[in-house]
Amino acid sequence: TFDSFIVSYGKGKLTCFPANPNTIVDVIPVDMVVNAMVVAMKVHYAERQHACETIYHVSSSFRNPLKLSDLRNLFHCYFIKNPWIDANGVRVKVGQLTFFSKANRYLRLMQMKYVLPLKHFKCSLPNSFNDENLVELQRVAEEQGIDLAEFNFDSESIEWEEYMMNIHIPGLLKYGIKS
């Protein structure tokens, strides 16, 4: 998860990161993952005598992409409005996270470590988190009368600013981090 990056940045300890700011990150709220699991179980219950080999990618990068630079801007905006208070009671000032890239070395490493092995499996790149099966699951679930408003797992419905500023980061700091 990227939560350790959020906390390190908020505490003023993460000032730069080796990445391309235009990289699409795949972020998905855990409740959407759980909803997709529940709906998939319901939809495939009738097939319980047959092994279901469908893979569902509950992801955002394909239909609701979020750039690393956008995520950085949301973190920055959040901690400007809600600064981290350190152990001494002092507000931590954060600067804009700087991205730097060693493009040739980074690309060579990614090619060797990830792209070549994925080509062996004939995965489609760069859309390796294609969620077409998940879209089909939504269609079948609607046909079966499952309330997708109650079991939402449509990544297109995520409003990134609202989610990061009012749900994820506040929840992370309140429930996930011990000062």
Buried (B, 14 or more C-beta within 10 A) or exposed (E): EBEEBBBEBBBBEBEEBEBBBEBBBBBBBEEBBEBBBBBBEBBBEEEEEEEEEEEBBBBBBBBBBBBBBBBBBBBBBBBEEBBBEEEEEEEBEBEEBEBEBEEEEEEEEEEEEEBEEEEEEEBEEEBBBBBEEBBEBBEBBEEEEBEBEEBBBBBEEBEBEEBBBEBBBEEBBEEEBEE
